[in-house]
Amino acid sequence: MTNGKPASTQLPPPPVQMGVVPKISYLGNEHTSVESLLNSLGLEKYAVFFKAEEIDIATLKQMGDRDLKDLGIPVGPRTQILLAVLP
């Protein structure tokens, strides 16, 4: 006790690990459905393509440009989608 005040019980900050970078996705958060991802990108009109082929978010993360092209997704939206699901 100093100056009549109790000592602080505040914990020190956690140690910083050098060279460790936290994962930050393109959108800043993880989407749990293809529909929510497309909505966040303003591409909700393409949700019907994914629903027709029963593609969920896990499957979408495994798809590439050619797969999206085969679904009929134009190049601009394909690029946006691929960037959004990058690890």
KEKE-3310 file (N, C-alpha, C; in steps of 0.2 Angstrom, whole numbers, plus 5000, padded with zeros to 4 digits):
npx = (5004:5003:5004:4992:4983:4977:4987:4988:4979:4980:4983:4997:5000:4997:5010:5019:5020:5033:5032:5020:5005:4989:4975:4966:4952:4946:4934:4934:4927:4920:4910:4895:4887:4884:4875:4875:4888:4888:4878:4884:4894:4886:4881:4870:4861:4867:4865:4856:4862:4871:4863:4856:4865:4868:4879:4888:4896:4908:4911:4912:4924:4933:4933:4938:4942:4938:4928:4918:4916:4911:4898:4892:4895:4900:4916:4920:4912:4916:4929:4928:4921:4931:4942:4936:4934:4947:4960)
npy = (4994:5011:5028:5027:5021:5005:4993:4991:4978:4975:4965:4962:4966:4953:4943:4948:4939:4938:4939:4933:4934:4938:4930:4938:4940:4945:4952:4955:4947:4931:4922:4912:4906:4904:4913:4924:4928:4932:4942:4952:4956:4962:4954:4946:4942:4931:4921:4911:4903:4896:4889:4881:4872:4866:4871:4874:4885:4879:4871:4881:4888:4879:4880:4886:4899:4893:4884:4893:4900:4890:4889:4900:4913:4930:4937:4949:4948:4935:4937:4945:4936:4926:4933:4936:4923:4919:4911)
npz = (5000:4995:4999:5005:4997:4990:4982:4964:4955:4942:4928:4918:4900:4887:4881:4866:4851:4840:4822:4820:4812:4814:4806:4794:4786:4769:4770:4783:4792:4796:4785:4787:4777:4760:4755:4764:4762:4748:4749:4757:4748:4739:4729:4728:4719:4712:4720:4717:4708:4716:4725:4716:4713:4725:4733:4747:4759:4763:4752:4742:4746:4742:4728:4712:4700:4687:4691:4696:4684:4676:4683:4678:4682:4680:4676:4684:4696:4700:4703:4714:4723:4724:4730:4742:4749:4751:4761)
capx = (5000:5007:5000:4985:4979:4979:4991:4984:4979:4979:4987:5001:4997:5000:5016:5018:5024:5035:5032:5014:5001:4982:4971:4961:4949:4945:4929:4935:4923:4919:4903:4893:4883:4886:4870:4877:4894:4885:4874:4889:4897:4881:4880:4865:4857:4870:4864:4852:4867:4874:4858:4854:4871:4869:4885:4888:4902:4914:4912:4914:4931:4937:4932:4942:4939:4935:4922:4913:4914:4906:4892:4889:4897:4904:4923:4920:4909:4920:4935:4926:4920:4937:4945:4932:4935:4954:4962)
capy = (5000:5017:5034:5026:5017:4998:4992:4989:4971:4975:4961:4964:4963:4946:4944:4948:4934:4941:4935:4930:4938:4935:4929:4943:4939:4950:4956:4956:4942:4924:4921:4905:4904:4907:4919:4930:4931:4936:4948:4957:4959:4965:4950:4942:4939:4925:4915:4905:4898:4891:4885:4876:4866:4864:4873:4878:4889:4875:4869:4887:4889:4874:4881:4891:4903:4889:4882:4899:4902:4885:4891:4906:4919:4934:4938:4953:4945:4929:4939:4947:4930:4922:4937:4936:4917:4918:4910)
capz = (5000:4995:4999:5008:4992:4989:4976:4958:4953:4935:4925:4912:4894:4885:4877:4858:4847:4834:4816:4820:4810:4814:4800:4793:4779:4765:4773:4790:4796:4792:4783:4788:4772:4753:4754:4768:4758:4742:4751:4759:4742:4734:4723:4730:4713:4710:4725:4714:4705:4721:4728:4711:4713:4732:4735:4753:4760:4763:4745:4739:4748:4738:4721:4709:4695:4682:4694:4696:4677:4674:4685:4674:4686:4676:4678:4690:4703:4701:4706:4721:4727:4726:4735:4749:4752:4752:4768)
cpx = (5004:5002:4993:4981:4982:4983:4987:4985:4978:4985:4991:4998:5000:5006:5015:5023:5026:5034:5025:5009:4994:4979:4966:4958:4947:4939:4929:4931:4922:4911:4901:4889:4885:4881:4873:4884:4892:4882:4879:4893:4892:4880:4875:4861:4861:4869:4860:4857:4870:4869:4856:4859:4872:4876:4885:4895:4908:4916:4915:4921:4935:4937:4937:4938:4936:4928:4917:4911:4909:4899:4888:4890:4901:4911:4923:4918:4913:4926:4933:4925:4926:4941:4942:4933:4943:4956:4966)
cpy = (5006:5023:5032:5022:5010:4998:4989:4981:4970:4970:4964:4962:4957:4948:4944:4943:4937:4936:4932:4935:4935:4935:4935:4942:4945:4955:4957:4952:4936:4924:4913:4902:4908:4914:4925:4933:4935:4942:4954:4960:4962:4961:4944:4939:4933:4919:4909:4900:4893:4887:4879:4870:4864:4865:4877:4881:4885:4873:4875:4889:4884:4876:4886:4895:4899:4887:4887:4901:4897:4886:4896:4913:4923:4935:4943:4950:4938:4931:4941:4941:4927:4926:4936:4929:4915:4916:4915)
cpz = (5000:4995:5001:5003:4991:4982:4970:4957:4946:4932:4919:4906:4891:4881:4869:4855:4841:4828:4815:4818:4810:4807:4800:4786:4775:4767:4780:4795:4792:4791:4784:4782:4765:4753:4758:4765:4752:4744:4753:4753:4737:4728:4725:4724:4710:4715:4722:4711:4710:4724:4723:4711:4720:4734:4742:4754:4760:4756:4741:4740:4744:4730:4718:4703:4689:4685:4694:4689:4674:4677:4682:4678:4682:4680:4684:4696:4705:4705:4714:4726:4729:4731:4742:4753:4753:4759:4771)
residu = (MET:THR:ASN:GLY:LYS:PRO:ALA:SER:THR:GLN:LEU:PRO:PRO:PRO:PRO:VAL:GLN:MET:GLY:VAL:VAL:PRO:LYS:ILE:SER:TYR:LEU:GLY:ASN:GLU:HIS:THR:SER:VAL:GLU:SER:LEU:LEU:ASN:SER:LEU:GLY:LEU:GLU:LYS:TYR:ALA:VAL:PHE:PHE:LYS:ALA:GLU:GLU:ILE:ASP:ILE:ALA:THR:LEU:LYS:GLN:MET:GLY:ASP:ARG:ASP:LEU:LYS:ASP:LEU:GLY:ILE:PRO:VAL:GLY:PRO:ARG:THR:GLN:ILE:LEU:LEU:ALA:VAL:LEU:PRO)
# end
